[in-house]
Amino acid sequence: MRLLGNLLLGFGALLGLLGLLTVWMPIFGLLCLTIGFGLFVVGQFLRRKGRQHAVLRKQGDRGLF
């Protein structure tokens, strides 16, 4: 889960940067910014859940989440 979170965070950051750099096509830039921000937020959530899951596993909890 943490790996997927890291990947989504990276792609979200790249799309956000691409959206900021596309001044010649404002619609495309806004679309990239929106999708990039969404991926960034989902990536942060998955990273946090992965860390919590790892801590619970280390403490001996065998539940799903």
Phi and psi in degrees as GROMACS dihedral restraints (atoms count N, CA, C in turn):
[ dihedral_restraints ]
;  ai    aj    ak    al  type     phi  dphi    fc
    3     4     5     6     1   -68.2    20    10
    4     5     6     7     1   -36.4    20    10
    6     7     8     9     1   -64.5    20    10
    7     8     9    10     1   -44.9    20    10
    9    10    11    12     1   -62.7    20    10
   10    11    12    13     1   -39.4    20    10
   12    13    14    15     1   -62.0    20    10
   13    14    15    16     1   -42.4    20    10
   15    16    17    18     1   -64.6    20    10
   16    17    18    19     1   -41.3    20    10
   18    19    20    21     1   -64.3    20    10
   19    20    21    22     1   -45.7    20    10
   21    22    23    24     1   -64.8    20    10
   22    23    24    25     1   -37.6    20    10
   24    25    26    27     1   -62.5    20    10
   25    26    27    28     1   -43.7    20    10
   27    28    29    30     1   -65.6    20    10
   28    29    30    31     1   -44.9    20    10
   30    31    32    33     1   -65.4    20    10
   31    32    33    34     1   -36.8    20    10
   33    34    35    36     1   -63.9    20    10
   34    35    36    37     1   -41.5    20    10
   36    37    38    39     1   -66.1    20    10
   37    38    39    40     1   -41.2    20    10
   39    40    41    42     1   -64.9    20    10
   40    41    42    43     1   -43.0    20    10
   42    43    44    45     1   -66.3    20    10
   43    44    45    46     1   -37.2    20    10
   45    46    47    48     1   -63.3    20    10
   46    47    48    49     1   -42.3    20    10
   48    49    50    51     1   -65.3    20    10
   49    50    51    52     1   -41.7    20    10
   51    52    53    54     1   -61.7    20    10
   52    53    54    55     1   -40.5    20    10
   54    55    56    57     1   -63.5    20    10
   55    56    57    58     1   -35.7    20    10
   57    58    59    60     1   -72.5    20    10
   58    59    60    61     1   -29.4    20    10
   60    61    62    63     1   -84.8    20    10
   61    62    63    64     1   -14.0    20    10
   63    64    65    66     1   -90.7    20    10
   64    65    66    67     1    80.7    20    10
   66    67    68    69     1   -86.3    20    10
   67    68    69    70     1   -17.9    20    10
   69    70    71    72     1   -81.1    20    10
   70    71    72    73     1   -18.6    20    10
   72    73    74    75     1  -131.1    20    10
   73    74    75    76     1    86.9    20    10
   75    76    77    78     1   -62.0    20    10
   76    77    78    79     1   -33.7    20    10
   78    79    80    81     1   -66.1    20    10
   79    80    81    82     1   -45.2    20    10
   81    82    83    84     1   -63.7    20    10
   82    83    84    85     1   -40.6    20    10
   84    85    86    87     1   -63.1    20    10
   85    86    87    88     1   -42.4    20    10
   87    88    89    90     1   -66.2    20    10
   88    89    90    91     1   -39.3    20    10
   90    91    92    93     1   -63.4    20    10
   91    92    93    94     1   -44.9    20    10
   93    94    95    96     1   -63.9    20    10
   94    95    96    97     1   -40.5    20    10
   96    97    98    99     1   -63.6    20    10
   97    98    99   100     1   -42.9    20    10
   99   100   101   102     1   -65.3    20    10
  100   101   102   103     1   -48.9    20    10
  102   103   104   105     1   -65.4    20    10
  103   104   105   106     1   -41.4    20    10
  105   106   107   108     1   -61.9    20    10
  106   107   108   109     1   -42.6    20    10
  108   109   110   111     1   -65.1    20    10
  109   110   111   112     1   -40.9    20    10
  111   112   113   114     1   -62.2    20    10
  112   113   114   115     1   -45.6    20    10
  114   115   116   117     1   -63.3    20    10
  115   116   117   118     1   -38.0    20    10
  117   118   119   120     1   -62.6    20    10
  118   119   120   121     1   -45.3    20    10
  120   121   122   123     1   -66.9    20    10
  121   122   123   124     1   -43.5    20    10
  123   124   125   126     1   -64.4    20    10
  124   125   126   127     1   -38.6    20    10
  126   127   128   129     1   -63.2    20    10
  127   128   129   130     1   -41.8    20    10
  129   130   131   132     1   -63.3    20    10
  130   131   132   133     1   -41.7    20    10
  132   133   134   135     1   -61.8    20    10
  133   134   135   136     1   -45.4    20    10
  135   136   137   138     1   -66.8    20    10
  136   137   138   139     1   -36.9    20    10
  138   139   140   141     1   -63.3    20    10
  139   140   141   142     1   -43.7    20    10
  141   142   143   144     1   -64.0    20    10
  142   143   144   145     1   -43.4    20    10
  144   145   146   147     1   -64.1    20    10
  145   146   147   148     1   -38.4    20    10
  147   148   149   150     1   -64.1    20    10
  148   149   150   151     1   -40.5    20    10
  150   151   152   153     1   -65.6    20    10
  151   152   153   154     1   -42.8    20    10
  153   154   155   156     1   -62.3    20    10
  154   155   156   157     1   -41.2    20    10
  156   157   158   159     1   -64.5    20    10
  157   158   159   160     1   -40.0    20    10
  159   160   161   162     1   -65.2    20    10
  160   161   162   163     1   -39.6    20    10
  162   163   164   165     1   -66.3    20    10
  163   164   165   166     1   -43.6    20    10
  165   166   167   168     1   -64.0    20    10
  166   167   168   169     1   -38.0    20    10
  168   169   170   171     1   -66.0    20    10
  169   170   171   172     1   -38.9    20    10
  171   172   173   174     1   -66.9    20    10
  172   173   174   175     1   -31.6    20    10
  174   175   176   177     1   -80.6    20    10
  175   176   177   178     1    -6.5    20    10
  177   178   179   180     1   102.8    20    10
  178   179   180   181     1     5.5    20    10
  180   181   182   183     1   -78.6    20    10
  181   182   183   184     1   126.7    20    10
  183   184   185   186     1  -106.0    20    10
  184   185   186   187     1    15.3    20    10
  186   187   188   189     1   -70.9    20    10
  187   188   189   190     1   168.1    20    10
  189   190   191   192     1   -69.0    20    10
  190   191   192   193     1   -52.4    20    10
